[in-house]
């Protein structure tokens, strides 16, 4: 009886498990082929295996084989084989999307604030509890996120209505006036209650908003031309500044001393449109009207890599690092969004389908959501939000952003399902995914 039992046919469960394992193997092969640039072969194999879901480019199979070869000579189980991915997007280990993050199309406008001019700048602080908006009217507003959400529950979602309520519950906690021209960029200090702004008046202002009566800047840095973009080091000690001039500036926040890179040949040849530090501060990325994306060493300020003509010579609108520093997400005036892999110096994924009505006129920012499961990008002509799965570039449903003019600045919360849209219709909208209602007791 025992002999018959040992030689019996495998159970249905085992068969099912084997089939699933083979399907996973084939998906890994397809993903590796895509990753290595063999798109034609990958498409042929993908069509043959008839996988029900898309296979994004991934280097996971190569990692698994390397680990298997290393462990083949001994019986030790190598933990790296099952190493969980770094928090955020990591295509070296991921071949499928397993997101618990809500789809951006489920977000709702919960608060609207108005300026007296076009709204052109916005920012979240590090923990997502505050947002700031900046306008052509030279004013800046700082708003409390919890108070905005509370207002939406009470049925008042525009700041002009909130005068009826108590000042203590007003979402706009500070209004700052110290620029004389358009506010072009904003950012919060990572550790202190400081807000930093740049303007067309060629000045950088640092506000201490911990003081309730603050209206004017604590410090002012005067530049020679329009401030176009800024990024602050994770330590909060250094500030990258891009201006109308091609040379990138680095300021010491405490002394306001200015530095530039040691090699003039490293610099862009056109105005700088965006800059962004990596999470660790070991690198930063810049992009420019010259069509190039540059990666810089965060210590020596030397350019270590350049993606020339990154969007077919179109102006680059934005460039941001992924959380693990392996990738850069960029957008250009060709209405394309691209994911660049730094280790191989190449474009890994192109997110297409935005800007169907032609080349855009204004800069638009491509960003990750807070979990890096989605890529978000506001479409200029339709004033709707384009969303893709970050791993396989599958288009999600559009979300109408409700503005009456172009969205000029877009930023997602770093830690919650929320984003801010700033528009030429003079309004900034705060979007939030409300918790699902629980039915029953």
Secondary structure, DSSP 8 states (H G I E B T S, - for coil): -HHHHHTS---HHHHHHHHHHHHHHHHHHHHHHHHTT-HHHHHHHHHHHT-SS------HHHHHHHHHHHHTTS----GGGG----SS--TTT-SS----S--GGG-EEEEEEE-SS-EEEEEE-TTSSEEEEEETTSEEEEEEHHHHHHHHHHT--BTTTGGGS-GGG-SEEEEEE--SS-EEEEEE-SSSSEEEEEETTSEEEEEETTSTT--S-SEEEE-SS-EEEEEE-TTSSEEEEEESSSS-EEEETTT--EE--S-GGGS-SS-EEEEEE-TTSSEEEEEETTS-EEEEETTT--EEEEETTTTTT--EEEEEE-TTSSEEEEEETTS-EEEEETTTTEEEEEE--S-TTS--SS---EEE-TTSSEEEEEETTTTEEEEEETTT--B---EE---SS-EEEEEE-SSSSEEEEEETTSEEEEEE---------
